[in-house]
Amino acid sequence: MGLEALQPILTWFSNINGGGVASWLAVAGIAIIAAVALGYIAYGLVKFAKLVINMRVKEFSLLLLAVGAVFVGLAILLP
């Protein structure tokens, strides 16, 4: 797999090649939105990690049970 996964993304950026100010502003806007989304995702992961660390054994076991049930449900729905 490796770098072949990046090829569609890089070809998308090469297709922009100075298509005008509007296209570059759209790319800048998408980049800003992606940066903010990544920030919120990182913040949420840190909060979730703190929550998991502070869980009692019973709560952690119930969390694992719920995650297992979700995986089984997805395995049934996505054959």
N, C-alpha and C positions, 0 to 999 in steps of 0.2 A: 504494500500500500504506500506508505511513505509520502513522498512529495507529489505523487500522482493525484492525491486528494486535493492539493492546492491548485491544480491546473485550471479547473473551471472558474475559480475565484480570480486567478490572475488573468485569464482571458477576458473576464468581464471588465476588469479594470483597464485592460489594453484596448477594449472596444470604445471606451470613453474618449480617448485621445483628442482632447480639445474640442469637444462637441459644443462648446459655448459656455457662457457664464452660468446659464441655468443648470446645466448638467453638473458643473463643478459645485454649485451651491447645494444641489440635491445630494451629492456625495458628501459634502461637509455636514449637511444636516443629518444624514443617516449615520455618519461617524459620531456626531455629538450624541444622538439618541442611543447608539450602541454603547458609548462610553458611560452614559448615565445608567443604562440598563445593567451593564456589567458591575457598576458600583453598587447598585441595589442588590444584585445577586450576591456579590461578595459580602455585603452587610448582612443579608439574610442568612447566608451560610455560617457566618461567625455567630450570629444570634442562635441559630439552630445548634451549633456545636456546643455553645455554653448551656443551652437547655438540656442537651443529651448528657453532658458531663454532670449536671446537677440533679439528674433523675435518680429516683430510688430504683431498687432492683425490680420491684413489681411494675413500676411505670415503664421501665426499659423493656421488660419482657412483653408488656402489652404493645409497646411500639413495634417490637420485632414481630409480634403476632399480626399486627395490622399490616406491616410491610409485606410479610409473607402472604397474607390473604390478597393483597393487591397484586402481587406477582402471579399468584395462582389464577386470579381473575383475568389478568392480561394474557396469560398463557392459554386460557380457554377461549378468549375473544379473538386472539390473533394467531390462528393456526396457519 
